[in-house]
């Protein structure tokens, strides 16, 4: 199986456009496994952003992407319409991220390397406050505020009603603000 790149900046724009996504999907469905590599190269940039917005940990993101692409490879025949690939794949990826995170015995703070050393104190406080949120809060906030998904897209992706998305976002934003305010007050006391 093709190794998923750990470079979040690597995307389809870095690769020459050889075949459209739907062609690779049809080739995979017909048993041509060599179509998997271009499919991964074409989709991994967006996939990385989604997974990182949820997990905030490079190693966990790489694990989730590997799991998701393996599931795609194993189940691509179940996809009836290649045009529906992104919705199908995003659901697989989000579910892999959530399951991977649940398997971890304790929640870890993001790796030090994920925050550049020249980052400002405010950025560090924002990052710390985001890391303190529950997985559910990070997921919904990451999809909305980091990746700019619409409420409807989040509803479809998480398979919950639109009103649930709105309520989760409202509560997640409130909790984030409380954590952020505590971090700022803590910094002022140092």
Number of C-alpha atoms within 10 A of each C-alpha: 11 13 12 16 17 15 12 15 14 17 18 17 11 11 11 8 11 9 12 11 20 15 13 22 24 18 15 21 20 11 13 12 13 13 19 20 14 19 20 21 19 23 16 23 20 18 23 24 18 22 28 22 20 24 26 21 18 19 13 18 27 19 15 27 27 19 17 22 24 15 15 21 18 12 12 21 15 9 16 11 12 16 12 11 17 14 13 16 20 19 17 19 26 22 17 21 25 17 12 16 19 12 9 10 7 8 14 13 14 16 11 9 9 11 13 10 9 7 9 11 11 13 13 15 19 18 17 17 20 25 20 17 17 13 18 14 22 23 26 25 27 22 22 18 14 15 13 12 16 12 19 15 16 21 18 16 20 17 12 12 13 16 12 13 22 16 11 17 21 14 14 21 19 12 18 22 15 13 20 20 15 14 17 16 11 11 12 8 6 5
